[in-house]
Amino acid sequence: MGDTIVRLGLKNIGDAPTLAWHEYKIIRNELVEYNNAFSLNMQESLSFDFPADGSTWRMEATKFNNGTQTSVALENCGGLTPGLINAFWLDHGPVEYDFDCRQVVQAYDPNRKTAVPTGVGFEQIISTSQPISYTIDFQNTGTDTAFRVQLLDQLSDHLDINTFKSEGASHPCSWELRGKNLEVLFLPIALPDSNVDEPASHGYFSFSISPKSNLTDGTEIYNSAKIIFDFNWPIWTNWVYHSIGKLTVSVDEAQTHANLWQVLGNPTRDVAIFRSESFLAGEKRFELFDASGRVLRSAEFSGREFEFRRDMLPGGLYFFRISNGQHRVFTGKIVVAE
Protein backbone atom coordinates (compact mmCIF):
# COMPACT_ATOMS: atom_id res chain seq x y z
CA MET A 1 0.00 0.00 0.00
CA GLY A 2 1.81 3.11 -1.28
CA ASP A 3 5.20 1.40 -0.74
CA THR A 4 4.88 2.06 3.00
CA ILE A 5 2.39 -0.55 4.33
CA VAL A 6 2.09 -4.32 3.98
CA ARG A 7 -1.53 -5.42 4.22
CA LEU A 8 -2.45 -9.04 4.97
CA GLY A 9 -6.06 -10.18 4.95
CA LEU A 10 -8.43 -12.94 5.99
CA LYS A 11 -11.87 -13.46 4.44
CA ASN A 12 -14.61 -16.02 4.96
CA ILE A 13 -15.54 -16.74 1.33
CA GLY A 14 -18.18 -19.30 2.33
CA ASP A 15 -21.94 -18.93 2.57
CA ALA A 16 -22.13 -19.39 6.37
CA PRO A 17 -20.25 -18.28 9.48
CA THR A 18 -17.27 -20.30 10.66
CA LEU A 19 -18.52 -23.13 12.88
CA ALA A 20 -15.61 -22.94 15.31
CA TRP A 21 -12.59 -20.81 16.09
CA HIS A 22 -9.91 -20.89 13.43
CA GLU A 23 -6.24 -20.02 13.92
CA TYR A 24 -3.84 -17.71 12.12
CA LYS A 25 -0.16 -16.84 12.40
CA ILE A 26 1.62 -13.72 11.19
CA ILE A 27 5.35 -14.23 10.69
CA ARG A 28 7.91 -11.46 10.20
CA ASN A 29 11.07 -12.90 8.68
CA GLU A 30 11.64 -15.90 10.98
CA LEU A 31 9.66 -14.83 14.08
CA VAL A 32 5.99 -15.44 14.80
CA GLU A 33 4.59 -11.99 15.62
CA TYR A 34 1.00 -13.14 16.24
CA ASN A 35 -0.61 -16.53 16.78
CA ASN A 36 -4.28 -16.17 17.59
CA ALA A 37 -7.79 -17.44 16.97
CA PHE A 38 -10.44 -15.85 14.75
CA SER A 39 -14.05 -16.39 13.76
CA LEU A 40 -15.75 -14.71 10.78
CA ASN A 41 -19.30 -14.32 9.56
CA MET A 42 -20.24 -15.08 5.97
CA GLN A 43 -18.15 -12.90 3.59
CA GLU A 44 -16.63 -11.06 6.57
CA SER A 45 -12.98 -10.03 6.30
CA LEU A 46 -10.14 -8.72 8.44
CA SER A 47 -7.06 -6.83 7.31
CA PHE A 48 -3.83 -6.23 9.20
CA ASP A 49 -1.33 -3.48 8.35
CA PHE A 50 2.40 -3.60 9.02
CA PRO A 51 5.32 -1.37 8.06
CA ALA A 52 6.96 -2.02 4.68
CA ASP A 53 10.45 -2.18 6.16
CA GLY A 54 12.03 -4.80 3.92
CA SER A 55 10.89 -7.71 6.07
CA THR A 56 9.36 -10.82 4.55
CA TRP A 57 5.79 -10.96 5.88
CA ARG A 58 3.82 -14.19 5.92
CA MET A 59 0.38 -15.30 7.09
CA GLU A 60 -0.85 -18.84 7.68
CA ALA A 61 -4.44 -19.69 8.57
CA THR A 62 -6.72 -22.70 8.86
CA LYS A 63 -9.32 -22.62 6.08
CA PHE A 64 -11.38 -25.72 6.97
CA ASN A 65 -12.51 -27.24 10.25
CA ASN A 66 -10.26 -30.26 9.61
CA GLY A 67 -7.20 -28.05 10.07
CA THR A 68 -6.26 -27.68 6.38
CA GLN A 69 -4.17 -24.53 6.05
CA THR A 70 -3.55 -21.81 3.52
CA SER A 71 -0.75 -19.25 3.38
CA VAL A 72 0.40 -16.07 1.68
CA ALA A 73 3.72 -14.23 1.78
CA LEU A 74 5.24 -10.99 0.51
CA GLU A 75 8.85 -9.93 0.13
CA ASN A 76 10.79 -7.04 -1.44
CA CYS A 77 8.45 -4.37 -0.07
CA GLY A 78 10.52 -1.49 1.29
CA GLY A 79 13.69 -3.55 0.83
CA LEU A 80 14.64 -7.18 0.39
CA THR A 81 15.51 -9.89 2.91
CA PRO A 82 16.27 -12.74 0.45
CA GLY A 83 15.75 -16.45 0.90
CA LEU A 84 12.74 -16.41 3.23
CA ILE A 85 9.86 -17.04 0.80
CA ASN A 86 11.04 -20.63 0.26
CA ALA A 87 12.04 -21.13 3.89
CA PHE A 88 8.39 -21.94 4.64
CA TRP A 89 5.86 -24.24 2.98
CA LEU A 90 3.94 -22.78 0.05
CA ASP A 91 0.24 -23.03 -0.74
CA HIS A 92 0.06 -24.65 -4.17
CA GLY A 93 -3.54 -23.57 -4.77
CA PRO A 94 -6.26 -25.72 -6.35
CA VAL A 95 -5.41 -29.20 -7.62
CA GLU A 96 -5.59 -28.04 -11.24
CA TYR A 97 -2.71 -25.59 -10.67
CA ASP A 98 0.92 -26.31 -11.49
CA PHE A 99 3.14 -24.33 -9.16
CA ASP A 100 6.90 -23.93 -8.77
CA CYS A 101 8.95 -21.33 -6.90
CA ARG A 102 12.74 -21.25 -7.12
CA GLN A 103 15.34 -18.83 -5.81
CA VAL A 104 17.51 -17.25 -8.50
CA VAL A 105 21.14 -18.12 -7.75
CA GLN A 106 24.51 -17.64 -9.41
CA ALA A 107 26.74 -20.44 -10.75
CA TYR A 108 25.90 -23.86 -9.28
CA ASP A 109 26.30 -27.56 -9.99
CA PRO A 110 23.49 -28.38 -12.47
CA ASN A 111 23.17 -31.89 -10.99
CA ARG A 112 21.64 -31.07 -7.65
CA LYS A 113 18.77 -31.65 -5.26
CA THR A 114 16.65 -28.87 -3.75
CA ALA A 115 13.67 -28.71 -1.41
CA VAL A 116 10.83 -26.36 -0.53
CA PRO A 117 10.48 -25.43 2.24
CA THR A 118 14.21 -24.92 2.71
CA GLY A 119 13.62 -24.52 6.46
CA VAL A 120 14.04 -21.60 8.85
CA GLY A 121 17.33 -20.47 10.32
CA PHE A 122 20.67 -22.23 10.55
CA GLU A 123 18.93 -25.42 11.74
CA GLN A 124 16.57 -25.23 8.68
CA ILE A 125 13.54 -25.87 10.89
CA ILE A 126 10.33 -27.30 9.46
CA SER A 127 7.20 -28.76 11.07
CA THR A 128 5.71 -32.20 10.57
CA SER A 129 2.38 -30.77 9.37
CA GLN A 130 3.39 -29.95 5.79
CA PRO A 131 5.03 -32.02 3.01
CA ILE A 132 8.49 -31.35 1.61
CA SER A 133 8.70 -30.81 -2.16
CA TYR A 134 11.98 -32.22 -3.52
CA THR A 135 13.37 -31.62 -7.01
CA ILE A 136 16.28 -33.52 -8.59
CA ASP A 137 17.84 -31.44 -11.39
CA PHE A 138 20.24 -32.93 -13.93
CA GLN A 139 22.13 -31.73 -16.99
CA ASN A 140 24.02 -33.59 -19.69
CA THR A 141 27.45 -31.93 -19.67
CA GLY A 142 29.11 -34.80 -21.58
CA THR A 143 30.20 -34.95 -25.19
CA ASP A 144 27.23 -36.71 -26.79
CA THR A 145 23.48 -37.27 -26.48
CA ALA A 146 22.30 -39.21 -23.42
CA PHE A 147 19.59 -41.76 -24.24
CA ARG A 148 19.00 -43.06 -20.73
CA VAL A 149 18.92 -41.19 -17.40
CA GLN A 150 18.31 -42.95 -14.10
CA LEU A 151 17.74 -41.29 -10.71
CA LEU A 152 18.23 -43.25 -7.48
CA ASP A 153 17.12 -41.77 -4.16
CA GLN A 154 17.21 -43.54 -0.79
CA LEU A 155 14.65 -41.64 1.27
CA SER A 156 15.16 -40.88 4.95
CA ASP A 157 13.63 -43.20 7.55
CA HIS A 158 11.97 -40.07 9.01
CA LEU A 159 9.81 -39.58 5.90
CA ASP A 160 6.36 -41.17 5.58
CA ILE A 161 6.50 -43.32 2.43
CA ASN A 162 2.67 -43.49 2.33
CA THR A 163 2.51 -39.74 1.56
CA PHE A 164 4.80 -39.92 -1.51
CA LYS A 165 3.43 -38.09 -4.54
CA SER A 166 4.99 -37.51 -7.95
CA GLU A 167 4.78 -33.79 -8.76
CA GLY A 168 6.12 -33.63 -12.33
CA ALA A 169 9.06 -34.19 -14.65
CA SER A 170 10.77 -32.49 -17.57
CA HIS A 171 10.40 -35.53 -19.86
CA PRO A 172 8.27 -38.69 -19.93
CA CYS A 173 9.52 -41.14 -17.33
CA SER A 174 8.56 -44.05 -15.09
CA TRP A 175 9.14 -44.27 -11.36
CA GLU A 176 9.02 -46.99 -8.75
CA LEU A 177 9.18 -46.89 -4.95
CA ARG A 178 10.56 -50.03 -3.32
CA GLY A 179 10.42 -49.53 0.42
CA LYS A 180 12.31 -46.28 0.92
CA ASN A 181 14.25 -46.59 -2.38
CA LEU A 182 12.99 -44.39 -5.21
CA GLU A 183 14.01 -45.18 -8.80
CA VAL A 184 13.13 -42.86 -11.68
CA LEU A 185 13.92 -43.86 -15.28
CA PHE A 186 13.93 -41.61 -18.34
CA LEU A 187 14.06 -44.08 -21.27
CA PRO A 188 14.22 -43.01 -24.00
CA ILE A 189 15.09 -39.37 -23.41
CA ALA A 190 17.59 -38.22 -26.09
CA LEU A 191 19.05 -35.47 -23.87
CA PRO A 192 21.53 -33.41 -25.96
CA ASP A 193 24.84 -32.43 -24.44
CA SER A 194 25.26 -28.86 -23.23
CA ASN A 195 27.76 -27.97 -25.97
CA VAL A 196 25.20 -28.71 -28.69
CA ASP A 197 21.98 -27.38 -27.09
CA GLU A 198 22.45 -25.93 -23.58
CA PRO A 199 18.75 -25.11 -22.83
CA ALA A 200 17.61 -28.59 -23.89
CA SER A 201 20.37 -30.37 -21.94
CA HIS A 202 18.52 -29.95 -18.61
CA GLY A 203 15.95 -32.20 -16.96
CA TYR A 204 14.27 -32.70 -13.57
CA PHE A 205 11.97 -34.87 -11.48
CA SER A 206 9.89 -33.46 -8.59
CA PHE A 207 8.03 -35.22 -5.79
CA SER A 208 6.55 -34.42 -2.40
CA ILE A 209 6.60 -36.41 0.81
CA SER A 210 5.69 -35.60 4.43
CA PRO A 211 7.77 -36.14 7.57
CA LYS A 212 6.40 -38.75 9.93
CA SER A 213 3.88 -37.16 12.29
CA ASN A 214 5.45 -38.53 15.49
CA LEU A 215 8.91 -36.99 15.04
CA THR A 216 10.29 -35.12 18.03
CA ASP A 217 11.87 -31.66 17.91
CA GLY A 218 15.50 -31.86 16.87
CA THR A 219 15.03 -34.82 14.50
CA GLU A 220 17.28 -34.34 11.46
CA ILE A 221 16.28 -35.32 7.93
CA TYR A 222 19.02 -35.75 5.29
CA ASN A 223 18.51 -36.62 1.63
CA SER A 224 20.56 -36.84 -1.57
CA ALA A 225 20.31 -38.67 -4.89
CA LYS A 226 22.40 -40.40 -7.56
CA ILE A 227 22.14 -39.53 -11.27
CA ILE A 228 23.28 -42.03 -13.90
CA PHE A 229 23.64 -40.95 -17.54
CA ASP A 230 23.43 -43.97 -19.86
CA PHE A 231 25.63 -46.50 -18.03
CA ASN A 232 28.33 -44.19 -16.71
CA TRP A 233 29.42 -43.88 -13.07
CA PRO A 234 26.79 -42.29 -10.81
CA ILE A 235 26.92 -38.57 -10.05
CA TRP A 236 25.97 -37.71 -6.46
CA THR A 237 23.92 -34.60 -5.76
CA ASN A 238 24.37 -32.37 -2.74
CA TRP A 239 22.77 -33.27 0.60
CA VAL A 240 19.51 -31.54 1.55
CA TYR A 241 19.01 -31.04 5.28
CA HIS A 242 16.05 -30.22 7.55
CA SER A 243 15.37 -30.42 11.27
CA ILE A 244 12.03 -30.72 13.03
CA GLY A 245 11.15 -27.89 15.40
CA LYS A 246 8.96 -24.91 16.22
CA LEU A 247 9.39 -21.27 15.28
CA THR A 248 10.30 -18.72 17.92
CA VAL A 249 7.41 -16.53 19.05
CA SER A 250 8.26 -12.82 19.22
CA VAL A 251 7.54 -11.34 22.65
CA ASP A 252 8.58 -8.17 24.42
CA GLU A 253 9.96 -9.70 27.59
CA ALA A 254 10.49 -13.12 29.15
CA GLN A 255 7.19 -14.98 29.36
CA THR A 256 7.59 -17.14 32.44
CA HIS A 257 3.86 -17.89 32.44
CA ALA A 258 3.03 -17.31 28.76
CA ASN A 259 1.06 -20.55 28.47
CA LEU A 260 -1.48 -19.31 31.01
CA TRP A 261 -3.34 -17.08 28.54
CA GLN A 262 -4.60 -17.02 25.00
CA VAL A 263 -5.93 -14.05 23.02
CA LEU A 264 -9.02 -14.48 20.83
CA GLY A 265 -9.41 -11.81 18.18
CA ASN A 266 -6.01 -10.19 17.63
CA PRO A 267 -5.91 -8.03 15.54
CA THR A 268 -9.33 -6.71 16.50
CA ARG A 269 -11.80 -4.20 15.12
CA ASP A 270 -13.99 -4.13 18.20
CA VAL A 271 -13.57 -6.84 20.88
CA ALA A 272 -10.74 -9.16 21.93
CA ILE A 273 -11.01 -11.83 24.61
CA PHE A 274 -8.09 -12.63 26.95
CA ARG A 275 -8.74 -16.11 28.32
CA SER A 276 -6.82 -17.98 31.02
CA GLU A 277 -5.96 -21.60 30.26
CA SER A 278 -6.39 -22.54 33.92
CA PHE A 279 -8.03 -21.17 37.04
CA LEU A 280 -6.21 -18.22 38.63
CA ALA A 281 -7.48 -17.13 42.03
CA GLY A 282 -7.80 -13.49 43.01
CA GLU A 283 -7.96 -10.20 41.16
CA LYS A 284 -6.06 -9.58 37.93
CA ARG A 285 -5.01 -6.30 36.31
CA PHE A 286 -5.09 -5.53 32.58
CA GLU A 287 -2.98 -2.63 31.30
CA LEU A 288 -2.68 -1.22 27.78
CA PHE A 289 0.28 0.88 26.62
CA ASP A 290 1.09 2.89 23.52
CA ALA A 291 4.45 2.71 21.69
CA SER A 292 6.00 5.29 24.02
CA GLY A 293 5.06 3.28 27.13
CA ARG A 294 2.18 5.50 28.31
CA VAL A 295 -0.63 3.66 30.11
CA LEU A 296 -3.82 4.12 28.07
CA ARG A 297 -6.12 1.64 29.84
CA SER A 298 -6.08 -0.05 33.22
CA ALA A 299 -8.75 -2.36 34.58
CA GLU A 300 -9.20 -4.85 37.40
CA PHE A 301 -11.01 -8.11 36.69
CA SER A 302 -11.62 -11.55 38.20
CA GLY A 303 -12.40 -14.90 36.68
CA ARG A 304 -10.72 -16.50 33.67
CA GLU A 305 -11.65 -13.97 30.98
CA PHE A 306 -11.14 -10.29 30.28
CA GLU A 307 -13.10 -8.59 27.51
CA PHE A 308 -11.16 -5.82 25.81
CA ARG A 309 -13.32 -3.31 23.94
CA ARG A 310 -11.85 -0.89 21.46
CA ASP A 311 -14.35 1.90 22.09
CA MET A 312 -12.78 5.04 20.52
CA LEU A 313 -9.20 3.76 20.46
CA PRO A 314 -7.46 4.69 17.16
CA GLY A 315 -6.16 1.94 14.94
CA GLY A 316 -2.56 0.87 15.46
CA LEU A 317 -0.17 -1.31 17.43
CA TYR A 318 -0.45 -1.43 21.25
CA PHE A 319 1.18 -3.38 24.07
CA PHE A 320 -0.60 -5.09 26.95
CA ARG A 321 0.24 -6.63 30.31
CA ILE A 322 -1.82 -8.92 32.54
CA SER A 323 -0.62 -9.46 36.11
CA ASN A 324 -2.02 -10.96 39.31
CA GLY A 325 -1.24 -11.17 43.01
CA GLN A 326 1.06 -14.18 42.50
CA HIS A 327 3.39 -12.01 40.39
CA ARG A 328 2.53 -13.88 37.22
CA VAL A 329 2.86 -11.57 34.23
CA PHE A 330 1.79 -12.03 30.60
CA THR A 331 2.74 -9.39 28.01
CA GLY A 332 2.35 -9.01 24.30
CA LYS A 333 1.09 -6.92 21.39
CA ILE A 334 -2.40 -6.28 20.12
CA VAL A 335 -3.31 -4.65 16.82
CA VAL A 336 -6.43 -2.51 16.49
CA ALA A 337 -7.47 -2.74 12.83
CA GLU A 338 -9.29 0.00 10.97
N, C-alpha and C positions, 0 to 999 in steps of 0.2 A: 504494500500500500504506500505509494509515493516514495518508494525506496527508503522509507524510515521505519515501517511497521511490518512485522510478519503476522499474518492472521491465519489461525487454524480454526476449523469449524467442525461441529457435529450436527447431524440432522437425522431425525426419524423420518425416513422416506416411506414408511409403511402406512397402512390405512387404519391403524389403531395405536393406542398408547403402548409403551413398553410394559410388559407384564411384570417385570421385576427390575431391580437395580442393575444397571450395567456398569462397567468399569472403563476408565480411560487413563492413559499415561501421557504426560508431555515431557519429552526428553530434550535437553539442551546439550549438544555435543554428546558427552558420554554420561551425563548425570540426569537422573529422574527428578525433574522440578516439581511435578504434581502427579499424584496417583490417587484418584478419587472415584467415587461412584456418581452416576447420573441416571436420571429418568426423564423421558421426553414424551410429550403428547404427540398425537398424529401430526406430521409435517412440522413439528416444532424444531427449532435449531438453536444452537449456542455458538458463539464465536469468541475467541480468545486472542488478544493482541499482545505482542511481545516486541522488543526493540530489534530492528534489523542491524545487528552489530557484527555480522560476519559469522555468527554461530550457525551450526546445522540444527534446525528445529525439526522435531519429529513427534507425531501423535499416533498412539495405538489405542484401539477401542474394541470392545466386544460388540458384534453386530447382530448376533443371534443368542437366544437363551441357552444354547448348548455350548457357549463359550468361544465359538468361531470368531476370529479377530480380523480387523482390517487395519490399515496403516497408511500414513502419508508423511512425506518428508520434504524439506526445502533447504537447499544450500545456495551459497553464492549470492546472498542478499545482504548488502552492506559490507561485503568482504567474503573471503573464501577460507574455510577450514577443510582441506581436502581429505578424502578417504573415509568419511563417516557415513555417507549414504549407503554404501555396501557393507558397512560394519554390522548393520541390523538386517533382519529378514525383510523381504519386500512383498507387498501384496501384488500378486500376479493378475488380479482382476478376474473376470468371468472365464469359464472354461474354454470359450472359443477364442480367447486372446493368446497370442504368442508374445512372450515378454523376455527381454534380456537387458541387463544393465551391467556394463563393464567400465572399469576405470581406465582412462587413457594413460599409458605409461610410455617411457622411452624404450631404448633397446632392451630386449629380453630374449631368453631362450624360447624359440617358437614351439618346442615340445615341452609342454608344461601342464600343470593341473591347477585350477583355481576353484574357489568356492564362494558362494554368497549365502548367508552372511559371512564376512571375513572374521567377525568377532570384534568385541570391544576391548580396547586397551592392549597393553603388552601381553596379557594372558589370553587375548582373543576370546573373550567370554561370550558364550551363547547360552540359551535356555534349551530345555528339552521339549518345549511346546511347539517348536516350528521345525520344518525339515531343512536340511542343508542341500543346496543345489550345487553339484559338482560339474565341472566341464574339463574334459581332457582335450587339449589342443595339440595338433601335430602338423608338421610341415615336411615335405620332401625336399631336403637340401642336398640330395645325392647328385648323380650325374646322368640319370636316366629315369624314365617313367616307372613309378611303382604301381604294380597291378594287384597287390595284396597288402592290406594294412590290418594288423591285429593289435587290440588293446587288451591288456591283462591287468586287473585291479583286484587286490586282496583287501576286502573291506574290513574295517575295524570291528572287533568284537563288541564294541559299545554302540554300534549302529543296528537298528531294527530292520532285519532283512525283509520282513513282511510289508514294510512301507516303501520298498524300492519302486521307483517309477521312471521309465524312460522319458526324457523331456525333449529329445530331438537330436538330429545329426546332420552333418553337412552333405552326406552322400547316402544312398541306400546301404543298409547294413543289417546284420542279424546279431542278436545278443542272447547270452545265456547266463543264468545265475546258478551256480552249483555251490550250495552252502553259502559261504561268504566270498566265493571267488567269482568275479564278473569277467566274462570274455565277450568282447565285441569284435566282429569280423566284417571288414569291408572287402568283399570279393564278388565281382571284379570292381575296381575303382578307377584305374587308369589315372593316377595322380601325377601330373607332370612335375619335373624337377624345377626348382626355383630359378635356375638360370634360363630356362626356356619360357616359363609363364609363372612369374612370382605370385600374382593374385590367386591363380588357380591351384597353386601348390599346397594350399592350406586345407585342413579339415578339422572336424571336432565331433565329439559325442558328449551329450549332457544327460544327467540323471539327477533325481532327488531321492533323498532317504532321510529318515528321522532318527535322532538319537533315541536310545531306549529310555522309556519314561521313568525308570527307577534309578537313574544315575545320580550319584551324590555330587555335591559341589566339589570342584577340584579335579573331577575325572577328566583325563586328557584323551583326545581323539586325534590320531595321526592317520594320514592316508597319502598314498602315492600310486603311480601306475607305471606299467611297462608298455612301450610302443615298439612294434616289430614291423619293419618295412620289408615286404617280400619275405625272404628267409634269412635276413641279416641278424646280427647280434641285437638283443633288445636295447632300447634307449630308455633309461629311467627318467621320470619326471622329478620335479621338486616335491618335497613333502608339504602337505597342507596340514595345519595344526589348529585345533580348537580346544577350549576347556569349558566345562560346565560351571555355571555360576550365576549370580544375581548382580544386577546393576546397582551402583551406589545411589542412594537417595539423597538429594541435596537438601540440607537443613542449615539453620542459622547458628545453632549451637548444639552441644552434645545432648542427645535425646536418651537419657537414662531410662525413661519410662515411655518411650515413643509408642510402644505397642498397646498402650492403655486406651488410646483414642483413635477414632476414625472420623473423617470429615466427609459428609454427604452434600454434594452440590458446591464444588469449588473448581473453577470459577462459578460465581453466582450472579444472577440478575436481581434477585430479591431476597431469598432465604437460603441459608446454609445451616445444616444440623451438625453439631459436634457431639459425637456419641461415644461414651465410655464402653470399652470392651468387657469390663468387669465392674462389680459394685465397688464404689468408693464412698466411704462414710464421710459425713461432715459437709461443710460448705466449701464451694469452689469459687474461684474468681476468674472471670474472662476479661482480658485486656486487649485492645486493638491499638496499633501504633501506625503512624505514617512513616515515610522513608527517612525522615530526620529524627525519628525516635520519640516524637510527641505522642502522648496518650490521647487518643480520640474517643475511645469508649471504655468503660469499666463497669462490670456488672457482677453481682454475687448470684450464685444459683446453687441448687441442690439436686440430687438425683443423678441420673446417668446421661442426661441430654441437656444441651444448651442450644436454644434457637437464636441464631444470629439473623437480624433483619437489617436490610440495607438502609431503609428509610430514605433520607436525602443524601446519603454518602455518594460523592462523585466516583465515577469509574476510575479504576487504577489498581496498583499493587499495594497491599497492606500486609502488616505483620501482626501475628496474634500470639498470646501466651495464656495458657490455662494452668493454674496452680491450685494446690489445696493445703490443708493444715499439716499433711505429712511430708511437705516439701517436695512433692512430686510435681515436675514442671514439664509441660508439653508446648513446644513453640513451632511456628511454621509461617507460611505465606498464604494469603488468600487474595484472589483476584476478583474484583467487582467489575463485571462486564457491562458495557453499554448496550 
